[in-house]
Amino acid sequence: MKHYLGSVDLAIWLALIAGKIVLCLCIFKKRLYQRMPWFSSYVVTSTANSLLLLSAAFLTSYMVYYYIFYVAGHIVSLTAFLALIESGRRVLPGLNLPRKERAIVLLVASACGVLTFVTLWPLHFIENRIELGAQLIVGLAFIFVAIYSRYLGLYWSKLLAGISATLGFLYLIQGVTQAITWHYPLALTIQVRQISQIANVLAVIAWIVVVLSPWGESVMTEEDLQILEAAFAKIEDSLGTQRVKAI
């Protein structure tokens, strides 16, 4: 497997692993695993995956490397999906706010656009279409969570938005990369894969900045919760009054 690695690919790979190790240290230093356990699990699992694949590339055959890549990749994807649920649960209360219909319509329209793209894009195997569609939709969902969390403007919104937006764009880039890889010649796919790896490095740097920043570190007190509940109650009363007037 190591014979297929160029010097640029290896340099990007090593930089990515170094960045992930630093990110893990930052997560433990800031105790982010207590507030976002599944995102922390995603980072740790992804780091272990990269280290395992690097070892397999130099110590095993291509067949062994492929099986490790396939199995470990699905484990990383599972932790990313759980991180999406974790982030979404923090935003779901905001769906009681005004403009929720517009937000949901935009999300559904984007998902329909993704499904149309996946259906029309020339791929040979149905499993490739399913994997591509899943990656793009997960990416859109992460971006939706990021945008809506900033719309809410709560104390944790910058932290959550930074993590979710980066994960969203990373999954979109990976999805586009796979779409090109499965369709275009090898000469182009090698360059596209390098761009995808560079995007991974930039994502890790962005997460380090977000985790080390003071965003979202304050703890929501009981008084804050009462203020938030009162705000929701006023919004609901206002919407109820408007509906009565409209009738």
Buried (B, 14 or more C-beta within 10 A) or exposed (E): BEEEBEEEBBEBBEBBBEBBBBBBEBBEEBEBBEBBEBBBBBBBBBBBBBEBBBEBBEEBEBEEBEEBBEEBEEEBBBBBBBBBEBBBEBBEEBBEBEEEEEBEEBBEEBBEEBBEBBEEBEBEEEEBBEBBBBBBBBBBBBBBBBBBBBBBEBBBBBBBBBBBBBBBBBBBBBBBBBBBBBBEEEEEBBEBBBBBBBBBBBBBBBBBEBBBEEBBEEEEEEEEEEEBEEEBEEEEEEEEEEEEEEE
